[in-house]
Amino acid sequence: MKQIPVALTIAGSDSGGGAGVQADLKTFAAMGVHGASAITSITAQNTREVRAIHDVPPEIVKAQIEAVVEDIGVDAAKTGMLSNSGIIRVVAEAVERYGFPLVVDPVMIAKSGARLLREDAVEELKRLLRLAKVVTPNIPEAEVLLGEEIKGIGDAERAAREIAERYGCEAVVVKGGHMKGDLVIDVLYHAGRITEFKGRRIERRTKHGTGCSFSAAIAAGLAKGRSIEEAVRVARELVETAIEYGLEVGGGHGPVNPSAYIYIPAERYRVLVNVEEAVRMLKDNEKLVNALVPEVGINIGMAIEHPYARTPMDVAAVPGRITRYRDGLMVPGKPEFGVSRHIANAVLTAMRINPSIRAAADIAMPDGWEEAARGLGFKTSYFDRRLEPPEVKRVEGGTTRWGVEWAVRRTGGVIPDIIADYGEHGKEPLLLVLGETATDVAGKIVRLARTLHG
């Protein structure tokens, strides 16, 4: 029994790392399958253009497929760029010989507009479709396969059905990204039934490799034994995340980021563990830290990594704040995301200046704190609420964002370890302790408390 399912990509290499085999292998990894590859063409491309294409000889493509299948095995495969009829022919022969489930992404045009499929290879590609379990054309590709224009959802549904019936493939997904509207609707035809998959349209330039990742995710789903409908549904989830957190590199169409699909959940778990450890550090030193608890209580929080942290929902903190209990601390619950807008605003503002600063806590402002901080080698700054513009004060959370920025300007752009908020009428003076992690911040708080009261 295999330890892990295996998916094979038979596609071109993108030197820019955004599409083709590179996107497929990232997607396979994100989907939890082992990815193997048979490279069909080598392209010299970036986010702006395709500069050159060199096709791999068909016999080498064939040898790559055979080498993988005959040793590792293939649970499902996908095709991407198959630029000439000779390559398509050996791929079709391999599929017929080995019988693995195949997803065909009929790649014809690159995002930059460069043609990736020769005119004389279109008919050969159509013959490959009869071997496919799933075919994933976008609107322009579906129009080529049908020889008809597709203007709306009704046309897309008809196209999916006709492509399946005309070419003999088991299922067809006509992707709706090229159609206008607030929603992107992909249409699946399978087993005589139409299923629509709807999602919000994400307006970003980081869409290079979208089709590659989508078809690779479907192939990965099939390799794991998912039904076609379930494989398509999960593939859409991955692609939406990959576009939302696409990589803004280069000057053209940046690549999608399939790794975000697994990285963000993993990072959220790591942050929760770190904040929990930070709280434990404070509890282990609660008799010292007790003196630094302000009237409003302490909160400590940490954001997931840049560039994934965007909103307060990406910052974990303690729900309800840490308060005094006799000579110790009372912690009301385990860390959660989205429970402290104040700490989140501080952290997200600091991260925009220095992405490595991902954590913060607010503590009381005891006498002698500046001397103690200097003795510990901490950099300090402050902000004065009396200088806060009225239009900022009126915005929820505006004071924290403005205050952090104002304090950092005083240090020449360097994030200090401690920012003093001297408060105002009705607002308690506080110290904002900043650091790379929640445990880093907790360590600074304990050291400060020990210097002051130890």
Secondary structure, DSSP 8 states (H G I E B T S, - for coil): --SS-EEEEEEEEETTSSSHHHHHHHHHHHTT-EEEEEEEEEEEE-SS-EEEEEE--HHHHHHHHHHHHHHT--SEEEE----SHHHHHHHHHHHHHH---EEE----B-TTS-B-S-GGGHHHHHHHGGG-SEE--BHHHHHHHHTS---SHHHHHHHHHHHHHHH--SEEEEB-TTS-SSEEEEEEEETTEEEEEEEE----S--BTHHHHHHHHHHHHHHTT--HHHHHHHHHHHHHHHHHT----SSS--B--TTHHHHHHHHHHHHHHHHHHHHHHHHHTHHHHGGG--TT-BEEEEE--TTT--SGGGEEE-TT-BEEETTEEE--S--EETS-HHHHHHHHHHHHH-TT--EEEEEE--TTHHHHHHHTT--EEEE-GGGS-HHHHTSTTHHHHHHHHHHHHHTTS---SEEEE--BTTB--EEEEEESSHHHHHHHHHHHHHHHH-
